Amino acid sequence: QVQLVESGGGLVQAGGSLRLSCAASGTIFSINTMRWYRQAPGKQRELVASISSSGSSIIYEDSAKGRFTISRDNTKKTAWLQMNSLKHEDTAQYYCNAEIMAMKSAQALNYWGQGTQVTVSS
């Protein structure tokens, strides 16, 4: 069974940094696009960053540009989100999302992690 597990969240002061990790486990043939989303209380979940399977295509939400960096290591089945210059408005639950093929001929399915909380104190 495929699982995504996030870690690395916590409480940090404004201007500080955090590095989130998303590790995939289970029966996995390949992982396509991996994404980080966040959801603040009372707000809709929003895409923060995405990275293609090869890492050649990366997209950032406007507020993340220049401050956040998404990366991945396919051999470790892991993606990271390095967050620098954090602001109070970055406070949210952060979720990892990935399109994963369990077997070579299988359809890629969409998976979500359980989320990790990031709290930025002003």
WORAUR-V758455 format. One line per field, one symbol per residue. psi: psi as a letter, one per 30 degrees, with the letter a starting at -180 (. if undefined). A space follows every 10 residues. Layout:
# WORAUR-V758455
psi=???
This chain:
# WORAUR-V758455
psi=kkkkkllfla kllkfalljk kjkklajkel kbkklklljl kgllkkkell klefgfjkkk keffkfekkk lljfffhkll jkjlhkleff klkkkkkkjk keleglkklk lklflkkkkj k.
